[in-house]
Amino acid sequence: MEKKHNILMLTGFGGYFLILFLERVYSIVSSLTKYGFAKVYLKGAFNIYSFGLTTFCLFLALVIFLRIIGKILANGIGANSKLMIIDAGVLLVAGMLDTPESQIIIQFIAYIFLFVACFTKFIEIMHKKEAVGSTIASFIYFIAFGMAIPLVHNVTNVDSYGRKIYLVFEALTSGGLVVTFTIMMLFLFSEERYKHVNNVVFLGLLLAGNALVFIQGMVLGVPNFFPVIAAGVAVVAYIVTVLLLFRDKRARIL
């Protein structure tokens, strides 16, 4: 059973990396072909930030991925889940940056592979703790949390000052929540810390960040409803998880 879980986990992380990495490379190459280097990398603060950070994250993710492959060949398939998670987090930063040639559907497919990889650990927890209901609810919360991380958009239909402020807060929220989600994944794959996946502090950060971005977007006339809906699902799933965990004497919330 453990071997099957390891294979599924590796397939999930590998599929996520390859699909999202290639989508991001395609986005950059297509943008360069269409607009040229100067307009892509040097035209405005958003392009400098978005394309610059995307390129850096892709390079770093590739280096870590090659390191993972080397360790798997040397030590076997079951090792290095921590490196895989860090690599997933680095690549997720690139995935949250909107570019002119982004393929949103392809990105969603990549995220499905990531959730499949994480689902293998939820299955292990469910068997070890004999807590089916709370584990399923926690997994739904986990997915909703990941989906509630806002993209950093290039908003063009607002005034210059308002646009800059909006982009700054959107970038800070998105980056902060990617780091938080990566920590959640590290906790998930840790035998001692998996219970902290449901830490209320993480939920608080999600709601505060999304509220800040959504309210500012409403003021500017460019509200983003998808992260808010996902955050709402996360709240419901979290409450259900907490209620079920209170019934399970083997598990705790924090």
N, C-alpha and C positions, 0 to 999 in steps of 0.2 A: 504493500500500500504506500509506504513512504517513497519508494522508487517511482511509482506512478505519479505521486504528488510532485516530486522533484522534476520529473519530465514535463508535467503540465505547467509548473511554475516557470521553468526555463523556456518553454514554448511561448508562454504568455509574455514574459519579459523580452524575449527575442523578437517576437512579432511586433510588440509595441515599439521597440527600438527601431527596427528596420522600416516599418511603415511610417512612423513619425519623422524619422531622420530623413528618409527619401522625400517625404512631402515638403519638409522644410528646405532641403537642398533644391528641390524643384521650384519652390516659391522664390528663392533667391536668384537662381539661374534665370528663370523666366522674367523676373523683374529687371535683372541686368540686361537681358537681351532686348527687352521692350523699352526701357528708360535710359540705360547707360549707367556707368559706374558713378558719375558725379551726382546724378539725380537720386540714385538709390541710396548711396552711403553718405552723401554730403549735403543734401538739400533739406535743411531744417533740422531742428532738435529732435523731432520724433523719428525721422529716418535714421539719424545718427545713432539714437538710442536703440531703436527697434532692430534695424539690420545689423548694427554693430554687436549688440548683445546676442542676437540670434546666431551670428557667425561664430562668436566666441564660444557659446554654449554647444554648438554643433561640434566644434573642434574638441572641446573638453570631453563631451559625451563619447566621441569616437575614441579618444585616448583611453578613457575608462573602459569602454566596451572591449577594446583589444586586450586590455589588461585582464578583464574577466575571462575572455576566451582562453588566454594563456594559462590562467589559474585553473580553469575547468579541465583543460587538457592535462595539466600536471596533477591535480588533486581529485578530479572526479566531478560529477554533475551536481552533487549535493552541496558544494561549498560556495562561499562568496555571495550569499543572498544580500548581505549588507552593501557590497559594492554595486550589485544590481539595482538596489533601491536608490542609492546615491546617484547612479547614472540615470535612473528614471526621473529623479528630481531635477537634475541638470537639464535633461532634454525637455522636461515639462515647462521650464522657464521659456525655452525657445518656442514651444507650442502655444504659449499664452500671448505671444506678440503678433499682432495682426499685421499682415503684409499684403500688398496689392494682389498677389497671385495665390493667396492662401486657399487650400482645398479643405473646407470645414468638414465635409462628409468623410474624407480620408482620415482626418484627425480623430473624428469620433470612433472610427474603426480601430485606430491605434489605441485609444483609451479603453475600448472593450477588451483588448488583449491584456492591458495592464490590470484591469479589474479581474480578469480570469486568473492571472498570476497571483493576485492577492487573495482570491477566493479559496485557493488551495490551503492557505493558513487558517481561514475561517472554518473550513471543513475540519481541520485538525483540532481546532479549539472546540468545535461543536462535539466531537467525539470524546475528547479528553474531559471536558467539563459537563458533558451530558446536559447541555443547555441549548436546545434546538431553537426555541422561540427567540431568546435574547440574542443569539448569534446571528440569526437571519435578520432581525431588526437592526443589529449593529452593522451588518454588511450593507443594508440599504442606506443607513446613515452615512457610511463610509463612501458609497458611490455618490450620494447626493452632495456630500461635502466636496468631493473632487469636481463635480459638475458645476458647483456654485462659485468656483474660482473665476473671476471675470477676466475676459480678454482685455488687452491694452489696445484700444482702438485709435485709429487716426481720424479724429473727429474734424471734419472740414467745414461744417455749416454753423459754427459758432464764432463769436468774436475772438480775436487773437489772445487777449488776456485770459478770458474764460476758458479757452481751449487749453492753454498752457497749464492752468491750475487743475483742470479736469484730468488731463493726461498725467500730471504728477501724482495725484491721489489714486488714479486708476492703476498706475504702475506700482506704487507703493503697496496698495492693497493686493494686487495680483501677485507680486513677488513675495510679500509676507505670507500669503495663504499657500503658495507653492511650498515655501519652507515648512510651514505648519503641516501640510499634507505629507510631505516627505518624512517629517518626524513621526507622524502617525503611522506611516508604513514601516519605519524602523521599529517602533513599538510593537506593531502587529507581528513582525517576524522575530521578536524577542520573547523567549519563554518567560522571563521575569517581568517584562514590562507591557505585555500585550493588552492588559486590562486598561492601560492608560490611553488606548485608542479612543475610549469614550470619555475622556477628560472634558469637563464642562468648560475649561479655559479655551480649548480649541473651538468649541461651538461659539463662545463669546466673541472670539476674534473673527470668526466667519460672519456673524451677524453684524458686528460693528463695522467691519470693512465693507460689506455689501450695502449696508444702510448709508454709509458715507458716500459711496460711489453712486448709488441709485438716486439719492436726494439731490446730489450735485447735477446728475444727468437730467433729472426732472426740471431743475431750475434752468438749465441750458436748452431744454427741449430735445434732448437725445437720451431718454431713459433706456436702460438695458434690462428687460424684464426676465430674461432667461435665468441669470444667476439668482435673482430674487425668488423665482419659483422653485429652483433647486434648493435654495436655502430654506424655504418653507417646508419642503419635503424632508430635509435634514432635521429640522426642528421636531416634526411629527415622529420621525423614525427614532430620534434621540429620546423623546419622552417615552415611547413604547419600550425602547431598550432599557431605560432606567426602571420603569415599572416591572418589567420582567426580571431584571437583575435583582431587584429587591425581593422577589420571590425565590430567587436562587441563592441559597446560603453559601454556596461555594464561590460565588463571584462578587466583586465589588465594583462600584462605579469609578472610583478614583484610586 
